Each structure stands twice: as C-alpha cells, then as structure tokens.
Amino acid sequence: MTIAGELAGWALSLDLADVPTEVRHAACRHVLDGIGCAVAAARCGAASAARGTVGRAFELGVLVHALDFDDTHAGGLVHATAPVLPVMLSEGVRLGVSGAEALTAAIAGMETICRLGAAAPHAFHARGLHATAVCGVFASALTAARLRGLLVEQTVNALGIAGSRAGGLLEFLDTGASTKQLHPGFAAQDGIVIAALAAADATGPATVFEGRYGVYRALIGRDPDRAALLGGLGEDWEITRITVKPYPACQLLHAQLDAARELRDSGLFDGPPIQEIVVEVHPDAVPIVCGRGKERPRSSYEAKFSLPWSVAAMIVDGAVTVRTYDHIDRPDVLEMAALVRPQAAEFGGAAADQPGRVRARLGDGRWVMAAVPRSRGGPGDPGIAATVRDKALANLGGDDPEGIAEMVLALDAQPSLKPLMKALESHGL
C-alpha cells in the first residue's frame, strides 16, 4: 500500500476512544496554546494584512503563527498546530461536528505533520524550504477530509492533490520579510479547498510521497524514511513530543535563551562588564539564526530569527516576551548583541532539541557559564500543563479566559464548536 493509503486509512478509522488519555490531553493543550497565540497576535496587530483577505482558515493560520510563539515538533522541525487548528475550527463549525470529532480530526492532522517532517529531518530547511509549509498542506487536507467524512480513496486523492501545493521558501531569512507568517495560512486554506476538490472527484497521485516525482524526491532529492513516517502509527504518538514555546521566537534559539536566562539570574554578571559572549549552536541551526548582520535585525520578525539579538535581549532584560521585539533598535540590546559570538557545536540529534550552552568573558578575565539540557516546554517537562495554561491565559486576556481554557481542555466533551468560536470572536478572532 502507498504511504498516502496508509495515512488515509489510519486517519479515517481513528476512534477517539482508542487514543490514549495522554495523547488527547496533549492535543487539547496544543489547541489551547494555538488559540492563545492567535488571540495575542490579533491583539497586537500582527499580520494585519491577512485579516479579512482570503478566508477564515487562512486568517487563523496566519495569526496562530504570526508571533512565532506556536508549538514546534523538534524531530520534524514543523509547527504542528498552525496549519491544523484553523481547519478544525472553521470546518468544524461549518460542518456542525462535535468537539470529539473535531479533536479526532486535529489529532490525525497533528500526528501526520510531525511524521512527514521527521521522515526527512531538517532536509527541507537545508534546501531552503519551510517544512511547516511543505508538510502542513498534507496535514490540513487530511484534517479536512476527516471532518468531511471522505472515503479512503477520496482522501488518498486529497493527499495526492496536496503534493502540488507543498512549498514555502525560507528566503525571508535574508531580507527580513514576513512571508513565513503566511505559510500556515496558505496550508490551511489549501487543505480545505483540496478536500472539497477530492469530494467532487478530483484525483491526485497515490504515490505523492514515495513516487519518482513525489514530494520528497522532487523537493529534497531523496526518499522519505518510511519507518519514521509510518512506524508505530496509532501506537507511538509524536503529538506527545511537540514542544510548547515559552518565547515568541524561533525554536532553534530557545535552549540558548534558557541558558542565557540562567546565567543572568545567577548573578555572575554582577561586577566587571561583559567583554564577550560565546553561544554554542547546532550546525543545522547556524544558517537560520546566525550569520552576518544578524546582530542588527532589519525588522521585528527578523529579530525573532537572530540568536545574537535575542540572547542580548535576554541578558539585558532578563526576559523575552511578545513586547521584546517591538523595539529592535534599542542601543543597550544592540551593544550587547555585538558581543555575542555564535559557535557551531556538534550535539547530535535534532537542532530544535539541542542543549543550550552560553559562556561569557568578563572584564577581569573570568569566564562564567550556564547550560541547559534542552529548552523548556518539551517532551518530559513535568510542568508542561501549567506552562500551557499560564501562557494561554496571558495570551487570551480579556473576559473569562479561564472559561475558554476549560472549554478547550475538555474539547472532547463539547457537543459543538460554536460556543467556543463565539467566545473567541469576543476576543478578537
């Protein structure tokens, strides 16, 4: 059977009762986290050009990702929720599905995007492609197909059609443009259109993943790791390995931000001035968050992909928040950023799951150091539930954020998504 056939058959037969409790809880947390990110983006006017332009799912997809505050699956280097959540909400409301059915569809979509990315670790980024955009359109199409109740053959066609919409360039890294914000919106909108086309008997190649001109060979010149893509499907859940971001910046610099925060909070910087800051970085992350000119970003969005500037902001302020990137021309941060020297270091494993190591040379010649094994909010973090809830409540603000959080965390018990959408509309979505 083709990979598309395996994914379609699994997604359409998925029964929420058979999904482990920890997986359901993780999925609800990621839905809540994504909603909070979207509300925060809407409140601060991020990606305002997307509001009311193409469609509801497009707008929501852009908003979830606009602050670069949404979750990341380290193994696939994909933002799992951003392309899936808008489809779940917009199509779920339109089709009148229950919360349980909406959650089941979202679980299928999130699991799929993680596995598609992990089947070729960092390979899309290495070729200048945004893995979330490439893999996200398949996940959104599968989510929409499940919500529509398509047949297996129709869903395979949907995945085949999605291959012709897979893309998304990383050229924004060299210009400071905001195109990356749009990628999940395109993926979400395309997924809905694709499912509608498949329902109307449009066809796509069943070999879209493993074929001679399939998405992997065409875009990265190699076959996908079939075991990573399909192995343990429905038993070993990648959803439980998605990291929730504590900082609104590229995941590839989060561990370094945690280490810089520990170093600052240790009090070791007290006394002689800092002369140099050495930050170790996974080689795969270097082209994305390091490089000439990164210490002086040209836009707020570019600053989120600047390791020197972001680490400097953490050392100066002791925190990195949504508002940190509002003022990228601060002299104190720019002066500190000029002292940051990234250093490529082989850690093994995925770049988004690297440890963080920061060393600073002080004016008296002493070196001080802090290190963390991985960024906060990832797999095995015992405080993940509290982290997600606190982050979401802060992002939601407004009236009764607790009520929205409770509704989302018990999504499988909701008879309809309409009350949730009404509450979100009152929060600016």
Stockholm file with secondary structure:
# STOCKHOLM 1.0

chainA/1-429         MTIAGELAGWALSLDLADVPTEVRHAACRHVLDGIGCAVAAARCGAASAARGTVGRAFELGVLVHALDFDDTHAGGLVHATAPVLPVMLSEGVRLGVSGAEALTAAIAGMETICRLGAAAPHAFHARGLHATAVCGVFASALTAARLRGLLVEQTVNALGIAGSRAGGLLEFLDTGASTKQLHPGFAAQDGIVIAALAAADATGPATVFEGRYGVYRALIGRDPDRAALLGGLGEDWEITRITVKPYPACQLLHAQLDAARELRDSGLFDGPPIQEIVVEVHPDAVPIVCGRGKERPRSSYEAKFSLPWSVAAMIVDGAVTVRTYDHIDRPDVLEMAALVRPQAAEFGGAAADQPGRVRARLGDGRWVMAAVPRSRGGPGDPGIAATVRDKALANLGGDDPEGIAEMVLALDAQPSLKPLMKALESHGL
#=GR chainA/1-429 SS CCHHHHHHHHHHHCCGGGSCHHHHHHHHHHHHHHHHHHHHHHHTTTTGGGTTSSCHHHHHHHHHHHTSCSCEETTTTBCSSTTTHHHHHHHHHHHTCCHHHHHHHHHHHHHHHHHHHHTSTTHHHHTTBCHHHHHHHHHHHHHHHHHHTCCHHHHHHHHHHHGGGCCCBCGGGGTCCCHHHHHHHHHHHHHHHHHHHHHTTCCCCTTTTTSTTSHHHHHHSSCCCHHHHHTTTTTSCGGGGEECCSSSSCGGGHHHHHHHHHHHHTTTTSSSCEEEEEEEECTTTHHHHCSTTTTSCSSHHHHTTCHHHHHHHHHHHSCCCGGGGGCTTCHHHHHHHTTEEEEECCCCSCGGGCCEEEEEEETTSCEEEEEESSCTTSTTCTTHHHHHHHHHHHHHCSSCHHHHHHHHHTGGGCSCSHHHHHHHHTTTC
#=GC SS_cons         CCHHHHHHHHHHHCCGGGSCHHHHHHHHHHHHHHHHHHHHHHHTTTTGGGTTSSCHHHHHHHHHHHTSCSCEETTTTBCSSTTTHHHHHHHHHHHTCCHHHHHHHHHHHHHHHHHHHHTSTTHHHHTTBCHHHHHHHHHHHHHHHHHHTCCHHHHHHHHHHHGGGCCCBCGGGGTCCCHHHHHHHHHHHHHHHHHHHHHTTCCCCTTTTTSTTSHHHHHHSSCCCHHHHHTTTTTSCGGGGEECCSSSSCGGGHHHHHHHHHHHHTTTTSSSCEEEEEEEECTTTHHHHCSTTTTSCSSHHHHTTCHHHHHHHHHHHSCCCGGGGGCTTCHHHHHHHTTEEEEECCCCSCGGGCCEEEEEEETTSCEEEEEESSCTTSTTCTTHHHHHHHHHHHHHCSSCHHHHHHHHHTGGGCSCSHHHHHHHHTTTC
//
